[in-house]
Amino acid sequence: MYERAIELARETDNAAEIERRLQAEARQEAKRERPRFVLADVPSRPTIRSLVAEARDTSEPWALAHATGEEAAFLPRVLGAIFLRSGGAIRSVSRREAEWTMKMKQAIPAIPPAAAFLAAREYMRSENAGEDAAHLDLAIAVAAALGPPLPSVSRAEEEAIAAHVKAHVGAWIERPLCVWAGSPARLGIYVAEIGEHASLAALVGGEDADWFVRLYIELGKKEERS
């Protein structure tokens, strides 16, 4: 529900209101045969306050009327994707979001709309927190090098993903590994490789995010956990 909390943070900076709305949505979700989340998944209020700070964006809304040709071809698809994915909660993108989203598209031409937007939001979070984005830059570089996903994962792709995971665990274990996996097969390789070095604490994203994911990692090799 972290992504949903961030979506709501774009509408209001009231952490208590966001918490109430998340709890209400979790109760509604519990009535489904296969709930996607439960009440226990609702972030704590201090966490929500942090997410509100991370989501801070005072730039004006992006408008098609002022778009360049490349923006006009891609950003309407982005807005449509996130509008539908958010259940109608997100009805616009800001100029800052648009700028970062186009950077993602330029870096990885094959990246789909929702994944480009979510990757852009990761950079904006780093900016808002005053953090460097080296771990994000590496993730984008690896995704660009891998290129569009194929039906099966090659040995070269496996080796690239293994090197990426090892580098992230070694340098940025405290930050989530944010990647455009591009396919369930590549995501499976990422998860397996994390297991070779540490523990996967949580996975946020997946098919509904065009295979963009946040992988939360805890330190500890397999033999240390047994």
Buried (B, 14 or more C-beta within 10 A) or exposed (E): BBBBBBBBBBBEBBBEEBBEBBEEBBEEBEEEEEEEBEBEBBBEEEBBBBBBBBBBBEEEEBEEEEBEEEBEEBBBBBBEBBBEBBEEBBEBBBBBBBBBBBBBBEBBEBBBBBBBBBBBBBBBBBBEEEEEBEBBEBBBEBBBEBEEBEEEBEEEBBEBBBEBBBBBBEEBEEBBBBBBBBBEBBBEBBBBBBBEBBBBEEBBBEEEBBBBBBBBBEEEEEEEEE
